[in-house]
């Protein structure tokens, strides 16, 4: 697929052959959800981010390889920059020191090039199942459209790329509240 430009952001979508087309939501709408999350929580300069729409088999392999967990999951994020490369946020208790000029993680590449923030990989299969079975949403007990579940997952994945997490209860509350605000903006 072609890159999607929204404001300062370039979203590079890939839809795997294993994903049934047409999707429940246009990829451009998912890119807008990603751009909204980046506008709120992301870097100050133009950047790119990858979006890979896949299936349970790929997510299960990635989950095992990168997190050591068996089975598929709904979304995985692969940030290329440390959390300190992004603006601080409430509940970010494990944040390291701010990056300084010369830090390897502060390197953004040559002038005129967009840094790539990372990739979000979503199981469309898992999203459809969760939505249909009432296991969607932030609480895992929401029955809503596949489109809404996919919007939540790409928003969630984008926030992870931008240094947000939900391991700490305070940060989880803040992250969930931000997701709700972003999803309400539709």
N, C-alpha and C positions, 0 to 999 in steps of 0.2 A: 504494500500500500504506500501511497505517497505521504510525506510528512504533513502534519496539520499544524498551521501556525495560528496561534491565538495570543494576541498581545506580544509580550516579550518571550513567549514560550514556543518551542517546537516539540510536538509530540510525534514520536516515530512509532506508529502502530504496526503490529504484525498479527494477522489472524491465521493461526495454524490450520492446515487442511483438515484436521480432526474436528474442528468446530463447525457445527451445523450453521449454514448461512441460509437465510438472513438471520442476523442476530436479533435479539429482542429489543435492541436499542441501537441507533446509529453510532458508529465509532466516533463520529464528530461530536456527538453529545457526551460520550465518555471523555473525550479530549477536553471539552469545556469544563467538566468536573475536575479533571486534573489541573487545568489552568487556574481554576478558582482556588483550589487548595494551594497551589504554588504562589498565587497572588497574596494569600493570607499568611502562609507559613514559610515561604521559600526564600531563595536568594534574591539579592538586589539586582543582579545583572541578567541579561537574557541567557537562557540555557535550554538544553534539550533533555528529554526524558523518554525512555522507551516504554511501550505498552505492548505486552504479549498476551493475546487472548488464546488460551489453550484448553486442555482437558485434564481430567483427574490423573491419567497415567503420567503425563509430564510433571504435574505438580507433586505427585507421590515420589517420583524420582528425585526431583529437586529438594523436596522436604527431607528425604533420607540422606542425600549427599551433603546438604548444607546445614541442616539442623539436627540430623540424627534421629528424626521422628519417622515412624512407620505410617504409611497411608497418605492419601491426598489431603490437601488443605485448600482453602478457597483463594487465598492470595499470598504471594511472597514478594518481598521487596529486596532489591539488591542495590543499596546505595554505594556510590563511588566516592563520596566525600564523608568525612566524619561529621557528627552532629554539631561540632563547634564551627563548622563552615556556614551554619544557618543562624538566623536570629534566635536568641534565647526565648524560652516560653515558660509559662507557669508550670510548676511541678517538675521541672527538669533538674532534679537533685543530683544526678550523676554526671552532669556536664563538666567537661574538662576545661582547662584554661582557654581563653580566646586565642585564635590563631594570630600569629605575628608574621610580618613580612619575612620571607625566607623559609617559613615552615613548608615542608613538602606538601602538606595537605592544603595549603593556601594557594598552591599553584593552579592557575585557571587556564593556562594555555596561551597561545599567541594572540595578539590583538586581533579583534574582528572575528574570532572563533567563539562559538557557544560552548561552554563546558557541558559535558554530559553528566547529569546528576545521578543516573542509575536507571534500573529497569524494574518495572512492575509486571509480575506474571500472575494472571488470573485464570482460574479454572471456570470456564463458562458452564461446564457440566455441573460442577459443585454448586455454583450460584443458582442455577435453575432448580436443582434438587432442594436446596435450602429454602428458596422462595416458595416452592410448591408445597413443601411439607411443613411450613410454618416454623422453620429453623433459621430464619434470616434475621437481618437487622443486627444491631450492636449487642442485643441481649440473647440472640439465638432462639428467640421464640416469636418472631414476627412472620406473618404470612403476608407477603406483598408481591409486587410484580418482579419478574426477573430483571427488568430494566432498573428498578429501584435498588435491587440487591447488587447489581453490577456497578451502579453509581457509588454505592456505599463502599464497595471493595476497592475501586480505583481511588476514591478519596482517601480511604484508610491507608492504602499502599503508598500514595503520594506523601502523606504525613510521615510515614516511616522513612521514606527517602529523605525527608527534611529534618530528620533527627528526633521525631516524636516517637514515644513508646508507651506501652501500657503495663509495664512490669510493676511500677510503683503506683499505688492507689491514687495518689494526688494527681500524678501525670495522666493516669487513665481517665479520671474524671474530666480533666481539661481537654484531653484528646477527644473523648466522646462528645463533649459539649461543642467543640469546634466542628466535629463531623456533622452534628445536628444542625448547626448554623449553616454550614456549607450546603448540606442537602436541602435545607429549607429555602435556599436561594434559587434552586433549580434553574 
